[in-house]
């Protein structure tokens, strides 16, 4: 079978003679149909992650068809459409640790076939395509966890137009919340509005966008989905309402920022909560909501399998609107 692996100095190399793996007891073999890229994959493919990933098959997010099952498998049958969980062993309840993730400690999905424990798969919600389903494990579930509890009367702030932010906007609108977004691009501002953002602030034209968000929402937002991290956190604190919450899901903004103003944060009486994607149970709840609502993931671009390196380059170059996907 074909598989991409990470080279010692970074980058991907394609091998075509790997044996097709057989599932052991409790395992499922999946014919991979699509994968998607997340921010962590840039570091993994560059072999600049916290662990050495030379020779590792990358990508944590993928979807496909069950082609074979091992003894004792009861959750799936041959022919089922499935998508993998980001955390292989976090099934329900509170988060107990990061464990061994795919693409770093275990081989990921960027290959023709992958063998996984039946417990780390969920059915693909109808009527999503494989490409759409591949966007769900990390970005969508992170957004779902970050938005959880938001409803009518609440106001959410999302930063930019990457996968997590776009999913957060969609989920918040499903829940009946008012959404404010930031971007630096007029075309993206229009697309964010079409998805349901009531107001969009250009952060390049308005560097102190937190004050503008606070003005637009008459006192600040109930929840901030914090993507940028250290460089944008100060503005998020300015934007959040008294008693509101900042859901920290990333630290993606390049360059150095002024960090957290602890006194300002204290005066807001706000909560800062880190998001660790989510459990399989939460994944299943999210998929049920997607199936009921008809929500469709937003895909920026789809690359063919043999252009996986180009997909990574495109992702790194950015900016994008939604997810970058590889079709197998």
Phi, psi and omega in degrees: 000164177270146176203140171267138175231160182276132178278161183303316181267011182100158183096170184249146173232141183260128171248147185238003187239024176288142177290146175289124185285147175258139180285137173273184180303132179082000183251163181230136172262128183247130169279111187286130180250335180198151175225165176222160184258144175234169183303321182296334182293335176298316180290322181294311181295330176280359186051045180237028181273179182287345174234155179287124183244020177304130179082358182276140171284121185273180175084122181270344189245123179201163180218154181185200183243136176292122181253338179200151179230146177274176179301141174082003180283126182237344185279335186219158175235161176303132181100347179292144174269126187225159175226144185277156173273151179290314177265109186298332187243001179270097186269322182194172177077191182290156179291130184248005180138161187282329176064204182262108184266156178285142182094345178236293181269337176232155176299142180267208192259357187278064181205176180287324182224153174217142176250129184222160172293140182301335182286345183256029176228151173225156178293149175284130178292138174287144000254038185294144173283170176298321180297318178293318181297326181295344179278351192278320195303318183257298187296310183294314182291326174299314179297317179302315180293322181292328184267347185310130179097348178280140181207195180305137182092345178268159177233131183245142173248127174243147183252118175077196186228027175286180186303310182297315183297317181293317176298319180299319177300313182296315181293320180295321178292323175301324182279355178091012182274158173274137184236133172246140181233156171244150176198173175240010189231129183295320179297318179292326176300318179295319180291322176297322176295322179294331178279349175126001177291126182283327179222144177229129182250128177278112186285344175281320177286333181232081183302326177266062186290340178300318179294322179294319177297319179298321178293315181297329185256010177054049175127002176109166183267152178291326185214137173246129171267100189273110182262319189289324181086228189303323186282335184249353186298323180300318179289327177294322177296320177296324185280335187285144179284163175300128181079008181280188184225141172249117179266108184274111182243351181196173178219060194265342185294130180283155178087178182261144177241180181275355176074196185276130170273100187298321179296317178296317179299318179298318181294331179286343185053037184266171178243135174252120185234125177276144183250129182246047182069264181164168182272171177297321179300317178293324176301315181294321177296317179298315181298324177296320178293321178297316180296318181294319189273338185080014179300137178240128177301147180265121181248127179284313184201145177244129177251147173288159185306317184289354176251032181300320179297321177295325178297318179296317179298317178297319180296317181295322183293317180049188344285168184223170175236100185092211191257151171259127189236149173245123178267128181266000000 
